Amino acid sequence: MQLDKEAATIRSMFGAIAPRYDLLNHVLSLNIDRRWRRRTARLAQPAGPALDVCTGTGDLAAALHEVAGRPVTGIDFCAPMLVRGSRKKACRGVRFLRGDALNLPFPSNHFDVVSVGFGIRNVQDPDRGLREMVRVARPGGRIAVLEFTRPHNPVVRGLYGLYFRYLLPAVGNLVSRSRAYSYLNRSVRDWATPTELSDRLRAAGCSRVGIHRLTFGIAAVHLGIKA
Ligand SMILES: C[S@@+](CC[C@H](N)C(=O)[O-])C[C@H]1O[C@@H](n2cnc3c(N)ncnc32)[C@H](O)[C@@H]1O
């Protein structure tokens, strides 16, 4: 059965888990997710205005702010996620904005860096989302996509598969009192490989796309330059 990625479904799912989203992220990843966002920010190295799309509670935007030393804009269409983010001390340097990744309310050729962390997989039309990210980036600007991937090593893949398939949904669904962590497991399973995602970034208008694998290939940063 196809996953339902209708905007209303996705928005209400994240709205329901917003109060526990950060806690579950950090606990279920043993805090490794923080390192992944910091690495993404360092690879993207904003030297001008930066935008984080599907920002949720703003952790990647905050990491970009730390590197850039200037305010970063974070946009998401789920108000409860934005509200949680805007209350966080770590997000003092983030300007939260409500809006749709498929129709970004910014002029073309503006941002030095446009990032998305664990978000593009949830967007109803990911290719259109990538094209929008590229559109609002300046020529020569960086597009950074942080996403889950499937590890190469068969042993790691086997162990991680068990964790992601059974333990993570069980704990996540229980704590968030939702089915969101079953959705997470399925959405990652059905998602593009890093090579496929890089091709999609190129199709959206990026050149020199590089893949930076993180933690045994559990996640990767896909970094492209707007041509
Ligand atoms: C898994 S969370 C990621 C949040 C954050 N980037 C992080 O690293 O934790 C995915 C986010 O994407 C947002 N999202 C999904 N589709 C969207 C769209 N079309 N426009 C804006 N936000 C969207 C959801 O509301 C949710 O907050």
The ligand as a Gaussian input file, in Angstrom:
#p B3LYP/6-31G(d) Opt

LIG

0 1
 C       10.955000      14.748000      10.150000
 S       10.573000      16.441000      10.311000
 C       12.171000      17.190000      10.139000
 C       12.326000      18.419000      10.990000
 C       13.734000      19.008000      11.041000
 N       14.196000      19.391000       9.730000
 C       14.736000      18.101000      11.697000
 O       15.855000      17.980000      11.207000
 O       14.396000      17.516000      12.735000
 C        9.820000      16.805000       8.760000
 C        9.178000      18.162000       8.698000
 O        8.809000      18.432000       7.336000
 C        7.670000      19.247000       7.353000
 N        7.041000      19.239000       6.026000
 C        6.655000      18.169000       5.296000
 N        6.139000      18.585000       4.120000
 C        6.229000      19.936000       4.099000
 C        5.884000      20.939000       3.152000
 N        5.309000      20.631000       1.979000
 N        6.124000      22.234000       3.459000
 C        6.694000      22.567000       4.651000
 N        7.028000      21.672000       5.597000
 C        6.806000      20.365000       5.321000
 C        6.824000      18.661000       8.475000
 O        5.848000      19.548000       8.949000
 C        7.911000      18.339000       9.521000
 O        8.054000      19.369000      10.443000

